[in-house]
Amino acid sequence: MRRPILIGSEIYRHSTYGSKHPLAIPRVSAALDLIRAMGWHDPECYVDGPAATPAQLVRFHDPAYVEAVRQAEATRQVPEGVRERHNIGRNGNPVFAEIFSRPATACGSTLKAVELLADGGVVHSPAGGTHHGRRDRASGFCYFNDPVLGILAFLDAGIAPVYYVDLDAITATGSRTPSAATTAC
């Protein structure tokens, strides 16, 4: 049996949406730290999440929108027309230092997970699930939509049907400690 693979990145530790934003809580880096502290994964089964390229992002997202997010990161500002059209820098979707890189890394990690899952196994990417991102605008704190990109990649690989379940919040009634199997990743 293959060991579960964990995909993460230090970008989540070193970037923030802003101190007053609901996502100011470092949920991804905290999850990665907890997973490591509890010994729930083999360090040799850790993959550093790559950033998706603009070419990968435009598989679903409008090229003008992808470029607007890239420019927002480069300049840390968004012209009013772009702000209105793409919902960048308003409605909970702030301009911040890694406005392109952070969500692109979540998308790249999802695409990497699909690649790794082609041969079966288990892959966990705690930054995944930014499902509110629309084709041409930010929405619900999400700039890009990694689940859509992942589903498209599964379909490209001939893996179908694909079932997507969104669990924004769950409550656990018990705990389970992962097994200490010693098989390869």
C-alpha positions, 0 to 999 in steps of 0.5 A: 500500500502506498503512503499518502502524499501531502502537498504544501508550500511555505507561501501559505506561511508567508502571505496574508490577505490582511490582518482584518480579513477572515482568512487572516487565520493561517489555516493552511500553514497551521494544518501542515504544522499539525500534520507534521507535529502529530506524525501523520505523514512521512516526510519523504511523501511531502511534495512542494506545491508548484504554482500553476502557470497562466497557461494552466489557469486559462483552461478555465479562467478568462485570460484577461482576468488571469492577467489582471490578477498577475498585474495586481500582484506586480503593482499592488494596485488595481485600476477602478475599471478592472476592480469593477469588472473582475471584483479584485480589491473589493467585496472581501477579495483584497489586493495583497502581496501574493494575490497571484502566487498564492492562489496559483500555488493552490491551483498548481497543487491541485493539478499536481495532486491529479497527476499523482492520483493517476496511478491511485493512492491518496493525496492531501492538499490542504490549500485546495478547494477554492471553489468560489472563484469565477471564470472572470472574477474573484468571489468569496475570497477565491481568485482562481477555482482549483476544483474546476481545474482539477476536475478538467485535469481528471477528465483529460486523463480519462478519469471519469466520472468525477464526483466533487463534494464541497464540505465548507465545514464539518464536525467530527464526533470521534478521532482517528489516528492514521496508521503507521504503515511503512510502505512507499509513497 
